[in-house]
Amino acid sequence: MNIQQFVRPMARASLLVVSVLFAGVGSSGAEAGQCDDGIDNDGDGLVDWQYDLGCYNYADPTEGGHPSRYIEDGWTVFEPSKDTRIIYVSSSEGRDSNDGRSPRTPKRTVKAAKALLRNGRPDWLLFKRGDVWKDETLGFWSKSGRAHAEPMVLAGYGDSRARPRFDASSVWWKAHQGGAREIRHLSIVGLHPYFYRKDPKHPEFTGQNVAAFQWLVNGGDILFEDNYFEYGAPSLQLEPTLGFALRRNIFAKAYSLNSHAQGLYTHIKAPLLIEENLFYHGGWSDEFRFVVTPNKDVAAWAAVSDGRFNIELEGGAYSVSGADFTGVRTMDAVAAKIEKAINDEIGGGVTLKWTLGGVFIAKSTRFKSDDKYSIKKYTGPRPGTDIDGPSYINGASMGIPESTVYNRNMYLSAGYGNTTVRGNIDADGASGGVQLRMGGVVEDNLFLQDPQAIVFGHGENPAQSVTRGVIRGNVVLNSRDIDTQSQGTGILLIGTAAGRYNATYARDIEVYNNIVAHNKRSTFNVKAFGINLRKGSGDILIRDNIAYDWHRQGDPADNRGPLMFISVGPGVDNVRIRDNDFQNPERGMLATVVDGDFSGVTMSGNKYYSGSADPGGRNSGWFSIHRSRSKPSTSFLKKLTAKLFASGPVISSSEWFSESGETDYKKGKVRYPDPNRDIASYMRSLGKTPTLEAFIAAASEQSRYNWRKEYTAHDVNQYIRDGFGMTYSPQSEKKPPNR
């Protein structure tokens, strides 16, 4: 069927009305282009941004002229093939008795519309923007497109600029071998999976973990662009051979109760591009403190007039008694009685609510996110009825969404150097931003308040594997502790002699033009740049970076936590640390060597300054060389933590330069144009509320139809670079490694 015959009839009617409503809406007040004029300019039967995927939005001056998967002004555009079948589906206007072949006759359900797609064809499945499908998911997926330039496309249509939303309580999209062994050439664009049972504000909240999408098949050539994954954790695994691209999506607030969850998890060897996305609050939640499942028999509760239990709140233990449930008729009333009993004991600060999902949810601004919450058997002196067991509140069912060392915004566990992470905003991850275990390219990203911004390499990589790549042009601002560990790391390189699967190596790595600045929250394990390398690692260049105002918070007399952390064992070769600025104008240590010396390390041309005394006292000065006395441990994490907590002699700068052999160093403050710039001052420069929360709220509104450069990593990074007078060039000095 010719696709023109089912779109063209409405092009001169309703579409002309829409074009008048949006006339003149475009970039910089320019006249409307071909994508907002009510005309089918390219003759494909699809008119304007509402229906033609050849338009990246209403401001696109050309309606066609580019092949599918071409990137125009930052957005991927698509053109139908001669045999493309376009299926329309609308929850507000559709009927499954319709043919689904035009916007006037859409299907109603996802299932009915999906059934019309043909495997191996460049068909499109379009959901009406602004519509909502509750508990309807894409489910098991088995269909592919024809080729890279003729993909199958899942996207939106219609006058609204709001993404089609899927209110899901189960996995939204599943590419499992139960559906197909291989899926190729598929683009998913502009959709909004929302996992409502994980939203603490939703009346049906349960908090139980659910994945946004799961890839467990071969194939590839998959594009995810302009999607909003809210509260769901996506994962890509198995052995696809063709590439994946994740571009300009929002990955927000994925967490799990008492298990692992990431903003994004990948374990694939295929080329992977992660570009210009927003990753926010991956792996934990600060919106509530715990969730617990009670007995739902209201009559059983109503028989208790003297309930008692122990409760632990952020590590503080309280004995609660005298909870009188006499006369309650609803679970809401039960929750209110428990809330009152708790607050009577502790002096207020906790809310406890019943949800239609069948749980109690506890929130608090007084008590902070932590792993130390529990309900246990009463240990106080007063008599009463214990309500801590299965008959009332099952304390064993408690779920806590705390931040742990196992969860983060991006956990990229494989890749073998085929991964590129570029231009993303990465904020407030559970234990950090990106863990790129096997290397690749990390460039021009903005990291905000992550405990560990960039970790490159890992002790659990496959034996004898090599982590290679480039880390360049990134900006790291602020940090914070993890609930289960003090932390404050900017960029860390790891190559171990005996990891979980034997030796892994870090080689052929260049780290340059990065800025790590303004730690205000981390209290220990603080380091702006770090290398932890053992035999077989080397050929690493760390150059032209700026570490500024990055020291531990808390005790002003204890400045352990350097700008440059060096742990290098025998057999490491050709590590060069040159032309970097190590500046702590207020106070703080500049560089530390732990468990070794400068063998294999050359330092040159670095600029040093600290407001601390030189040489200072035991835990305060410019430099230190530590010999850890920690007992042997089989845990890589325990070994590294022992090194960071090790005590050793603080030495004078003259002793440091004698040990390091650095002769062309410079001591003294570097004068920058405006080094105190941060995300608050950036927002102030825009005339906006000067907070991280306000910036993230604005960045969360980014979409194909509401894209603002001022809320991109690149623009913020350039603002920070200008404050330091840094010129960023993506040109590498090292020969690209062979992969």
C-alpha positions as CSV (number, residue, x, y, z in Angstrom):
1,M,0.0,0.0,0.0
2,N,1.2,3.5,-0.8
3,I,1.6,5.3,2.5
4,Q,0.6,8.6,0.9
5,Q,-3.0,7.5,0.6
6,F,-3.7,7.4,4.3
7,V,-2.0,10.5,5.5
8,R,-2.5,13.0,2.7
9,P,-6.4,13.3,3.1
10,M,-5.9,15.1,6.5
11,A,-2.9,17.2,5.5
12,R,-5.0,20.2,4.2
13,A,-7.4,20.2,7.1
14,S,-6.4,19.7,10.7
15,L,-2.7,20.0,9.9
16,L,-3.1,23.5,8.5
17,V,-4.9,24.5,11.7
18,V,-2.0,23.1,13.8
19,S,0.6,24.9,11.6
20,V,-1.2,28.2,12.2
21,L,-1.1,27.6,16.0
22,F,2.7,27.0,15.9
23,A,3.5,29.5,13.2
24,G,6.7,31.3,13.9
25,V,7.7,28.9,16.7
26,G,11.3,28.0,15.9
27,S,14.9,28.7,16.7
28,S,15.8,32.4,17.2
29,G,12.4,33.6,16.0
30,A,13.1,32.5,12.4
31,E,10.3,32.0,10.0
32,A,8.7,28.6,10.0
33,G,10.5,26.1,7.8
34,Q,9.2,23.1,5.8
35,C,8.4,21.2,9.0
36,D,5.8,23.7,10.2
37,D,4.1,24.9,7.0
38,G,1.2,22.4,6.5
39,I,2.7,21.2,3.2
40,D,4.1,17.8,2.3
41,N,7.3,19.2,0.9
42,D,9.1,16.0,0.2
43,G,6.2,14.1,-1.3
44,D,6.2,11.2,1.2
45,G,2.6,11.7,2.3
46,L,3.7,12.8,5.8
47,V,3.2,16.4,6.8
48,D,5.2,18.5,9.2
49,W,6.8,17.6,12.6
50,Q,3.6,16.1,13.9
51,Y,3.7,13.2,11.4
52,D,7.0,13.3,9.4
53,L,9.9,11.7,11.2
54,G,12.1,13.5,8.6
55,C,11.6,16.6,10.8
56,Y,13.6,16.6,14.0
57,N,11.1,19.2,15.3
58,Y,9.0,22.2,14.3
59,A,12.2,24.3,13.7
60,D,13.6,21.9,11.0
61,P,13.9,23.9,7.8
62,T,13.7,20.8,5.6
63,E,11.1,18.1,5.7
64,G,13.2,15.5,3.9
65,G,16.4,15.1,1.9
66,H,18.3,12.9,4.3
67,P,18.4,9.1,4.6
68,S,17.1,7.4,7.7
69,R,19.5,7.5,10.7
70,Y,21.0,10.7,9.5
71,I,21.7,13.1,12.4
72,E,20.4,16.6,11.6
73,D,21.1,19.4,14.2
74,G,21.8,16.7,16.8
75,W,18.7,14.6,16.2
76,T,18.2,11.4,14.2
77,V,15.7,11.7,11.3
78,F,13.9,8.9,9.4
79,E,12.4,8.6,6.0
80,P,9.9,5.9,5.0
81,S,10.8,3.3,2.4
82,K,8.4,2.5,-0.5
83,D,7.1,-0.5,1.4
84,T,7.1,1.0,4.9
85,R,3.9,0.2,6.8
86,I,3.1,2.8,9.4
87,I,0.9,1.7,12.3
88,Y,-0.8,4.3,14.6
89,V,-1.9,3.6,18.1
90,S,-3.8,5.9,20.5
91,S,-5.1,5.2,24.0
92,S,-7.4,8.2,23.8
93,E,-8.8,7.9,20.3
94,G,-8.1,4.4,19.1
95,R,-10.1,1.2,18.7
96,D,-8.7,-2.2,18.1
97,S,-11.4,-2.7,15.4
98,N,-9.7,0.1,13.4
99,D,-7.1,-0.8,10.8
100,G,-4.4,1.3,12.5
101,R,-3.1,2.6,9.2
102,S,-3.8,6.3,9.6
103,P,-3.9,8.9,12.4
104,R,-7.7,8.9,11.9
105,T,-8.1,5.1,12.5
106,P,-5.5,4.2,15.2
107,K,-5.4,1.0,17.1
108,R,-6.2,1.3,20.9
109,T,-3.8,-1.3,22.5
110,V,-0.1,-1.9,22.1
111,K,-0.7,-5.6,21.5
112,A,-3.0,-5.0,18.6
113,A,-0.8,-2.4,17.0
114,K,2.4,-4.4,17.5
115,A,0.8,-7.5,15.7
116,L,0.7,-5.5,12.4
117,L,4.5,-5.1,12.3
118,R,6.4,-7.3,9.8
119,N,9.7,-8.8,10.7
120,G,12.6,-7.7,8.5
121,R,10.7,-4.7,7.1
122,P,11.2,-0.9,7.7
123,D,7.8,-0.6,9.4
124,W,7.0,2.2,11.9
125,L,4.9,1.9,15.1
126,L,3.8,5.4,16.1
127,F,2.2,6.2,19.5
128,K,0.1,9.3,19.9
129,R,2.1,11.9,21.9
130,G,0.4,12.9,25.1
131,D,-1.4,9.6,25.5
132,V,-0.9,7.2,28.4
133,W,-1.0,3.4,28.4
134,K,-1.3,1.8,31.9
135,D,0.1,-1.6,32.4
136,E,0.6,-2.1,28.6
137,T,4.2,-2.7,27.7
138,L,6.0,-3.6,24.5
139,G,6.6,-7.0,26.1
140,F,8.7,-9.7,24.4
141,W,10.2,-8.3,21.2
142,S,11.1,-10.4,18.2
143,K,11.0,-8.1,15.1
144,S,13.8,-6.4,13.2
145,G,14.1,-3.8,10.5
146,R,15.7,-4.3,7.1
147,A,19.0,-2.4,7.3
148,H,20.8,0.4,9.0
149,A,19.2,3.0,6.7
150,E,15.8,1.1,6.8
151,P,15.2,0.4,10.5
152,M,12.0,-0.5,12.2
153,V,11.0,2.6,14.2
154,L,9.0,3.0,17.4
155,A,8.2,6.7,17.9
156,G,5.4,9.2,18.4
157,Y,3.0,11.3,16.3
158,G,0.5,14.1,16.9
159,D,0.2,17.7,18.0
160,S,1.4,17.2,21.6
161,R,5.0,17.7,22.5
162,A,4.7,15.3,25.5
163,R,6.2,11.9,24.9
164,P,3.8,8.9,24.8
165,R,3.8,7.5,28.3
166,F,3.7,3.9,29.4
167,D,2.7,3.5,33.1
168,A,4.4,0.1,33.6
169,S,4.5,-2.3,36.6
170,S,6.6,-4.9,34.8
171,V,9.5,-4.9,32.3
172,W,8.6,-2.5,29.5
173,W,10.6,-4.0,26.7
174,K,12.2,-7.4,26.6
175,A,14.5,-8.6,23.9
176,H,15.0,-12.2,25.2
177,Q,15.8,-15.4,23.4
178,G,12.3,-16.5,24.3
179,G,11.2,-14.0,21.6
180,A,14.0,-14.1,19.1
181,R,17.7,-15.1,19.0
182,E,18.7,-12.0,17.1
183,I,17.2,-8.5,16.6
184,R,18.7,-5.9,14.2
185,H,18.1,-2.4,12.9
186,L,15.6,-1.0,15.4
187,S,15.1,2.6,16.6
188,I,13.1,3.5,19.7
189,V,12.6,7.3,19.8
190,G,10.8,9.7,22.0
191,L,8.9,7.4,24.4
192,H,8.4,7.6,28.2
193,P,8.3,4.4,30.2
194,Y,7.3,5.3,33.8
195,F,7.4,2.7,36.5
196,Y,4.7,4.1,38.7
197,R,5.0,1.5,41.5
198,K,8.5,2.7,42.2
199,D,7.4,6.4,42.5
200,P,7.1,7.2,46.2
201,K,4.5,9.8,45.3
202,H,2.2,7.4,43.5
203,P,-0.7,5.9,45.5
204,E,0.0,2.4,44.2
205,F,3.7,2.5,45.3
206,T,5.4,-0.8,46.3
207,G,9.1,0.1,45.6
208,Q,9.8,-3.3,44.1
209,N,12.5,-3.4,41.4
210,V,11.6,-3.6,37.7
211,A,13.8,-3.2,34.6
212,A,13.1,-0.5,32.0
213,F,14.3,-2.7,29.2
214,Q,16.4,-5.9,28.9
215,W,18.5,-6.9,26.0
216,L,19.5,-10.6,26.1
217,V,19.8,-11.5,22.4
218,N,22.4,-11.1,19.6
219,G,22.2,-8.7,16.6
220,G,22.4,-5.0,17.3
221,D,22.3,-1.8,15.3
222,I,19.9,-0.4,17.9
223,L,19.1,3.3,18.6
224,F,17.5,4.7,21.8
225,E,17.0,8.4,21.4
226,D,15.0,11.1,23.3
227,N,13.4,8.5,25.7
228,Y,12.6,9.2,29.3
229,F,13.3,6.1,31.5
230,E,11.8,7.1,34.9
231,Y,12.4,4.8,37.9
232,G,13.3,1.8,35.7
233,A,16.8,0.3,35.3
234,P,17.8,-0.6,31.7
235,S,20.3,-3.4,30.9
236,L,22.1,-4.5,27.8
237,Q,23.8,-8.0,27.9
238,L,24.8,-11.0,25.8
239,E,26.7,-11.0,22.5
240,P,25.4,-8.5,20.0
241,T,27.8,-7.8,17.2
242,L,26.4,-4.6,15.8
243,G,26.5,-1.3,17.6
244,F,24.2,0.4,20.1
245,A,23.6,4.1,20.4
246,L,21.9,5.8,23.4
247,R,21.5,9.4,22.6
248,R,19.8,12.3,24.4
249,N,17.7,10.1,26.7
250,I,16.9,10.7,30.4
251,F,17.7,7.9,32.8
252,A,16.3,9.0,36.2
253,K,15.8,7.6,39.7
254,A,16.4,3.9,39.1
255,Y,16.9,2.1,42.4
256,S,16.4,-1.2,44.1
257,L,15.4,-2.3,47.6
258,N,18.3,-4.4,49.2
259,S,19.8,-5.4,45.8
260,H,21.7,-4.0,42.9
261,A,20.4,-1.4,40.5
262,Q,22.1,1.0,38.0
263,G,20.9,3.9,36.0
264,L,22.3,1.9,33.1
265,Y,23.9,-1.5,33.1
266,T,25.8,-3.0,30.1
267,H,27.8,-6.1,29.5
268,I,28.3,-6.2,25.7
269,K,31.4,-6.2,23.4
270,A,29.6,-4.5,20.5
271,P,30.4,-0.8,19.9
272,L,28.4,1.3,22.3
273,L,27.8,5.1,22.1
274,I,26.4,6.9,25.1
275,E,25.9,10.5,24.1
276,E,24.3,13.6,25.5
277,N,22.0,11.8,28.0
278,L,21.0,12.8,31.5
279,F,21.8,10.3,34.2
280,Y,20.3,11.3,37.6
281,H,20.1,9.6,40.9
282,G,20.9,6.1,39.5
283,G,21.0,3.2,42.0
284,W,19.4,4.8,45.0
285,S,16.5,7.0,46.2
286,D,16.5,9.9,48.7
287,E,12.7,10.4,48.4
288,F,11.9,7.9,51.2
289,R,13.7,6.0,53.9
290,F,12.2,2.5,53.9
291,V,9.2,0.4,52.9
292,V,7.8,-2.5,54.9
293,T,5.0,-5.0,54.3
294,P,2.4,-5.3,57.0
295,N,-0.5,-7.7,57.7
296,K,-3.5,-6.2,55.9
297,D,-6.1,-7.7,58.3
298,V,-7.4,-4.5,59.8
299,A,-9.4,-6.5,62.4
300,A,-6.2,-7.9,63.8
301,W,-4.7,-4.5,64.2
302,A,-7.9,-3.2,65.8
303,A,-7.5,-5.8,68.6
304,V,-4.2,-4.2,69.7
305,S,-4.3,-1.4,72.3
306,D,-0.7,-1.6,73.5
307,G,1.5,-2.2,70.5
308,R,5.3,-2.0,71.0
309,F,8.4,-2.4,68.8
310,N,12.0,-1.2,68.3
311,I,12.8,1.0,65.4
312,E,16.2,2.0,64.1
313,L,16.4,5.4,62.3
314,E,19.7,6.3,60.6
315,G,21.5,4.2,63.1
316,G,19.7,5.5,66.2
317,A,17.7,3.0,68.2
318,Y,14.3,3.8,69.8
319,S,11.9,1.7,71.8
320,V,8.3,2.6,70.9
321,S,5.3,1.5,73.0
322,G,1.7,2.3,73.8
323,A,0.5,2.2,70.1
324,D,-3.3,2.0,70.4
325,F,-5.1,0.7,67.3
326,T,-8.5,0.3,68.9
327,G,-11.3,1.2,66.5
328,V,-9.2,1.5,63.3
329,R,-11.1,0.6,60.2
330,T,-8.6,1.2,57.4
331,M,-4.9,0.5,56.8
332,D,-4.5,4.3,56.4
333,A,-5.6,4.6,60.1
334,V,-3.2,1.9,61.1
335,A,-0.3,3.8,59.5
336,A,-1.4,7.0,61.2
337,K,-1.3,5.3,64.6
338,I,2.2,3.9,64.0
339,E,3.4,7.3,62.8
340,K,2.1,9.0,65.9
341,A,3.7,6.4,68.2
342,I,7.0,6.8,66.5
343,N,6.9,10.6,66.6
344,D,5.8,10.7,70.2
345,E,8.9,8.7,71.1
346,I,11.5,10.5,69.0
347,G,10.1,14.0,69.0
348,G,8.8,14.1,65.4
349,G,10.3,14.0,62.0
350,V,8.8,10.8,60.4
351,T,5.8,10.3,58.2
352,L,4.4,6.8,57.6
353,K,1.7,6.2,55.0
354,W,-0.2,3.2,53.6
355,T,-0.2,2.7,49.9
356,L,-2.6,0.9,47.6
357,G,0.4,-1.2,46.7
358,G,0.1,-2.9,50.1
359,V,3.0,-1.4,51.9
360,F,3.9,1.2,54.5
361,I,6.3,3.9,53.2
362,A,8.4,6.0,55.6
363,K,9.7,9.4,54.7
364,S,11.8,11.9,56.7
365,T,13.7,15.1,56.3
366,R,15.1,14.8,59.8
367,F,16.7,11.4,59.2
368,K,18.9,11.0,56.1
369,S,19.5,8.3,53.6
370,D,21.3,5.4,55.2
371,D,21.5,1.6,55.3
372,K,20.7,1.6,59.1
373,Y,16.9,1.4,59.3
374,S,15.0,-1.5,60.8
375,I,12.0,-2.6,62.9
376,K,12.8,-5.3,65.5
377,K,11.5,-6.9,68.7
378,Y,10.8,-4.5,71.5
379,T,13.6,-4.3,74.2
380,G,12.2,-1.6,76.5
381,P,10.7,-2.0,80.0
382,R,7.0,-1.5,79.2
383,P,4.5,-4.4,78.7
384,G,2.5,-4.8,75.6
385,T,1.8,-6.6,72.3
386,D,4.8,-7.1,70.0
387,I,3.9,-6.0,66.5
388,D,7.3,-6.7,64.9
389,G,6.4,-10.1,63.5
390,P,4.5,-11.5,60.5
391,S,1.2,-11.1,62.3
392,Y,1.6,-7.3,62.2
393,I,4.8,-5.7,60.7
394,N,7.2,-8.1,59.1
395,G,10.5,-6.4,59.7
396,A,12.3,-8.9,57.5
397,S,10.3,-7.4,54.5
398,M,11.9,-4.0,55.0
399,G,13.4,-2.5,51.9
400,I,15.9,0.4,52.0
401,P,16.9,2.4,48.9
402,E,20.3,3.6,50.3
403,S,23.3,4.3,48.2
404,T,25.9,1.5,48.2
405,V,29.3,0.8,46.5
406,Y,27.5,-1.6,44.1
407,N,25.2,0.9,42.4
408,R,25.8,3.9,40.2
409,N,24.5,5.9,37.2
410,M,26.5,3.9,34.6
411,Y,27.9,0.5,35.2
412,L,29.6,-0.5,31.9
413,S,31.2,-3.8,32.8
414,A,32.5,-4.9,29.4
415,G,33.2,-3.3,26.0
416,Y,36.9,-4.1,25.3
417,G,37.5,-0.5,24.4
418,N,34.5,-0.2,22.1
419,T,32.5,2.2,24.4
420,T,32.3,6.0,24.0
421,V,30.7,8.1,26.7
422,R,30.4,11.6,25.4
423,G,28.6,14.8,26.4
424,N,26.5,13.4,29.2
425,I,25.3,15.0,32.4
426,D,25.8,12.5,35.2
427,A,24.5,13.6,38.7
428,D,24.2,12.2,42.1
429,G,24.7,8.5,41.4
430,A,24.6,6.1,44.3
431,S,28.3,5.3,44.4
432,G,29.3,7.4,41.4
433,G,29.0,8.3,37.8
434,V,30.5,5.9,35.3
435,Q,32.5,2.8,35.9
436,L,34.0,1.9,32.6
437,R,35.7,-1.4,33.5
438,M,37.4,-2.2,30.2
439,G,38.1,1.3,28.8
440,G,37.1,3.3,25.8
441,V,36.6,7.0,25.4
442,V,35.1,9.3,28.1
443,E,34.9,12.9,26.9
444,D,33.2,16.2,27.6
445,N,30.9,14.9,30.3
446,L,29.7,16.8,33.3
447,F,29.7,15.0,36.6
448,L,27.8,16.6,39.5
449,Q,28.0,15.4,43.1
450,D,29.0,11.9,42.3
451,P,31.0,10.0,45.0
452,Q,33.2,8.5,42.3
453,A,32.9,10.3,39.0
454,I,35.0,8.2,36.6
455,V,36.5,4.7,37.4
456,F,38.5,3.2,34.6
457,G,39.5,-0.4,34.9
458,H,38.6,-2.9,37.6
459,G,40.0,-5.9,39.6
460,E,37.2,-8.1,38.4
461,N,37.9,-7.8,34.6
462,P,38.7,-11.0,32.8
463,A,42.2,-12.4,33.5
464,Q,44.9,-10.8,31.5
465,S,42.6,-8.2,29.9
466,V,43.8,-4.7,29.2
467,T,41.9,-1.5,29.9
468,R,42.8,1.1,27.2
469,G,41.4,4.5,26.2
470,V,41.1,8.2,26.7
471,I,39.6,10.4,29.4
472,R,39.4,14.0,28.2
473,G,37.6,17.3,28.6
474,N,35.4,16.2,31.5
475,V,34.3,18.4,34.3
476,V,33.8,17.0,37.8
477,L,32.1,19.3,40.4
478,N,31.6,18.4,44.0
479,S,31.2,15.0,45.5
480,R,29.5,13.3,48.4
481,D,29.9,10.3,50.7
482,I,28.1,7.0,50.0
483,D,25.7,5.9,52.7
484,T,27.9,2.8,53.3
485,Q,31.3,4.4,52.7
486,S,33.1,7.8,52.8
487,Q,34.2,8.7,49.3
488,G,35.2,11.5,47.1
489,T,36.9,10.5,43.9
490,G,37.3,12.4,40.6
491,I,39.1,10.1,38.2
492,L,40.6,6.8,39.1
493,L,42.6,4.3,37.0
494,I,42.9,0.7,38.1
495,G,45.2,-2.1,36.9
496,T,45.6,-4.9,39.5
497,A,48.2,-7.7,39.9
498,A,45.8,-10.2,41.3
499,G,42.1,-9.3,41.0
500,R,39.3,-11.7,41.4
501,Y,40.2,-13.5,38.1
502,N,43.9,-12.9,38.3
503,A,45.9,-10.0,36.8
504,T,44.3,-7.2,34.8
505,Y,46.1,-4.3,33.2
506,A,45.7,-0.6,32.5
507,R,47.7,0.5,29.4
508,D,47.7,3.0,26.6
509,I,45.6,5.5,28.5
510,E,45.6,9.3,28.2
511,V,44.0,11.6,30.7
512,Y,43.9,15.3,29.8
513,N,42.1,18.6,29.9
514,N,39.9,17.4,32.8
515,I,38.8,19.7,35.7
516,V,38.0,18.3,39.1
517,A,36.9,21.0,41.5
518,H,35.1,22.1,44.6
519,N,34.5,19.1,46.8
520,K,32.1,20.3,49.5
521,R,30.6,17.1,51.0
522,S,33.0,14.1,51.0
523,T,34.6,13.4,54.3
524,F,37.3,10.7,53.5
525,N,38.8,8.6,50.7
526,V,39.1,11.9,48.9
527,K,41.3,12.2,45.8
528,A,40.8,14.3,42.6
529,F,43.0,12.0,40.4
530,G,44.2,8.5,41.3
531,I,46.2,5.6,39.8
532,N,46.3,2.2,41.4
533,L,48.6,0.1,39.1
534,R,50.5,-3.1,39.4
535,K,52.9,-5.1,37.3
536,G,52.1,-5.1,33.6
537,S,50.3,-1.7,33.6
538,G,51.8,1.4,32.1
539,D,52.2,3.7,29.1
540,I,49.8,6.2,30.8
541,L,49.9,9.9,30.3
542,I,48.2,12.3,32.7
543,R,48.6,15.8,31.4
544,D,47.1,19.3,31.4
545,N,44.5,18.7,34.0
546,I,43.3,21.0,36.8
547,A,42.6,19.7,40.3
548,Y,41.3,22.6,42.4
549,D,39.7,23.0,45.9
550,W,39.3,19.2,46.4
551,H,40.0,18.2,50.0
552,R,38.2,16.3,52.6
553,Q,35.4,17.9,54.7
554,G,35.2,17.6,58.4
555,D,38.2,18.0,60.6
556,P,40.2,21.0,59.3
557,A,43.4,19.6,61.0
558,D,43.2,16.3,59.0
559,N,43.9,17.0,55.3
560,R,44.4,13.4,54.2
561,G,42.9,13.1,50.8
562,P,45.2,14.3,48.0
563,L,44.7,15.9,44.6
564,M,46.9,13.2,43.1
565,F,46.9,9.7,44.6
566,I,49.7,7.4,43.4
567,S,49.9,3.7,44.2
568,V,52.3,2.0,41.7
569,G,54.0,-1.4,42.2
570,P,57.1,-2.9,40.6
571,G,56.8,-3.7,37.0
572,V,54.8,-0.6,36.0
573,D,56.3,1.4,33.2
574,N,56.1,4.8,31.5
575,V,53.6,6.6,33.7
576,R,53.9,10.3,33.0
577,I,52.2,13.0,35.1
578,R,53.0,16.4,33.6
579,D,51.8,20.0,33.2
580,N,48.9,19.6,35.6
581,D,47.7,22.2,38.1
582,F,47.4,20.8,41.7
583,Q,45.8,23.7,43.6
584,N,44.2,23.6,47.0
585,P,44.0,27.4,47.8
586,E,42.2,26.9,51.2
587,R,43.9,23.8,52.5
588,G,44.5,20.2,51.7
589,M,47.1,17.7,50.5
590,L,48.4,17.9,47.0
591,A,49.9,14.4,46.3
592,T,50.4,11.1,48.1
593,V,52.3,7.9,47.3
594,V,51.0,4.7,48.9
595,D,52.5,1.2,48.9
596,G,55.4,1.9,46.7
597,D,57.6,4.7,45.2
598,F,58.1,6.5,42.0
599,S,59.4,3.5,40.0
600,G,58.0,3.7,36.5
601,V,56.5,7.2,37.2
602,T,57.9,10.5,35.7
603,M,56.6,13.8,37.0
604,S,57.3,17.1,35.3
605,G,56.1,20.6,34.9
606,N,53.3,20.4,37.4
607,K,52.1,23.5,39.4
608,Y,51.6,23.0,43.2
609,Y,49.9,25.1,45.9
610,S,48.1,24.5,49.1
611,G,46.9,26.7,51.9
612,S,48.1,24.1,54.4
613,A,51.5,24.4,56.0
614,D,54.5,22.9,54.3
615,P,55.5,20.4,55.7
616,G,52.7,20.6,58.3
617,G,51.8,18.0,60.9
618,R,51.0,14.3,60.9
619,N,47.9,14.5,58.8
620,S,48.2,18.0,57.3
621,G,50.7,19.2,54.7
622,W,51.4,19.3,51.0
623,F,52.8,15.8,50.4
624,S,53.0,12.4,52.0
625,I,54.5,9.0,51.3
626,H,52.6,6.2,53.1
627,R,53.7,2.7,53.8
628,S,50.4,0.8,54.6
629,R,50.6,-1.6,57.5
630,S,47.2,-3.1,56.8
631,K,46.8,-6.9,57.0
632,P,46.6,-8.8,53.7
633,S,43.1,-9.0,52.3
634,T,41.7,-10.9,49.4
635,S,39.2,-8.2,48.7
636,F,40.3,-5.6,46.2
637,L,38.0,-3.0,47.6
638,K,39.3,-3.7,51.2
639,K,42.9,-3.4,49.9
640,L,42.2,-0.1,48.2
641,T,40.3,1.3,51.2
642,A,43.2,0.3,53.5
643,K,45.6,2.3,51.3
644,L,43.4,5.3,51.4
645,F,43.1,5.2,55.2
646,A,46.8,4.4,55.7
647,S,48.8,6.8,57.9
648,G,52.3,7.7,57.1
649,P,54.8,10.6,57.2
650,V,53.9,14.0,55.9
651,I,57.0,15.2,54.1
652,S,58.2,18.6,53.0
653,S,57.9,19.7,49.4
654,S,61.7,19.6,49.0
655,E,61.7,16.0,50.2
656,W,58.9,15.2,47.7
657,F,60.7,16.7,44.8
658,S,63.8,14.9,45.8
659,E,62.0,11.5,45.9
660,S,60.0,12.2,42.7
661,G,62.9,13.6,40.7
662,E,60.7,16.4,39.4
663,T,62.8,19.4,38.7
664,D,60.8,21.7,36.5
665,Y,57.9,22.0,38.9
666,K,56.4,25.4,40.0
667,K,55.2,26.3,43.5
668,G,52.6,28.9,44.1
669,K,49.1,30.0,43.3
670,V,47.9,29.8,39.7
671,R,45.9,32.9,38.8
672,Y,42.7,31.9,37.1
673,P,40.0,34.2,35.7
674,D,37.2,32.9,37.9
675,P,38.0,29.5,39.5
676,N,35.0,29.5,41.9
677,R,32.5,28.9,39.2
678,D,30.2,26.0,39.9
679,I,26.7,24.8,39.0
680,A,25.1,27.3,41.3
681,S,26.9,30.3,39.8
682,Y,26.1,28.9,36.3
683,M,22.4,28.9,37.1
684,R,22.7,32.4,38.5
685,S,24.3,33.5,35.3
686,L,21.1,32.3,33.5
687,G,18.9,34.2,35.9
688,K,17.6,30.9,37.4
689,T,17.4,29.4,40.9
690,P,21.1,28.8,41.8
691,T,20.9,25.1,42.9
692,L,21.8,21.7,41.6
693,E,18.2,20.7,42.0
694,A,17.0,23.5,39.8
695,F,19.6,22.6,37.1
696,I,18.5,18.9,37.1
697,A,14.8,19.9,37.0
698,A,15.5,22.0,33.9
699,A,17.7,19.3,32.3
700,S,15.0,16.8,32.9
701,E,12.7,18.8,30.6
702,Q,15.0,18.4,27.6
703,S,13.4,16.7,24.6
704,R,13.3,16.7,20.9
705,Y,10.7,19.5,21.1
706,N,12.3,21.4,24.0
707,W,16.1,21.3,23.5
708,R,18.1,24.1,25.1
709,K,21.8,24.2,24.8
710,E,22.3,25.9,28.1
711,Y,21.3,22.7,29.8
712,T,23.8,20.5,28.1
713,A,27.1,19.2,29.4
714,H,29.1,21.0,26.7
715,D,27.8,24.5,27.6
716,V,28.2,24.0,31.3
717,N,31.7,22.6,30.8
718,Q,32.7,25.5,28.6
719,Y,31.5,27.9,31.3
720,I,33.7,26.1,33.9
721,R,36.7,26.0,31.6
722,D,36.4,29.7,30.9
723,G,36.6,30.2,34.7
724,F,40.0,28.4,34.7
725,G,41.2,29.8,31.4
726,M,41.4,26.3,29.9
727,T,41.4,25.6,26.2
728,Y,40.0,22.2,25.5
729,S,41.2,20.3,22.5
730,P,40.0,16.7,21.7
731,Q,43.3,16.1,19.9
732,S,45.2,13.2,21.6
733,E,49.0,13.2,21.9
734,K,49.1,9.4,22.0
735,K,48.6,7.1,19.1
736,P,45.2,5.5,19.4
737,P,45.6,2.0,20.8
738,N,45.0,-1.1,18.7
739,R,41.7,-2.8,19.6
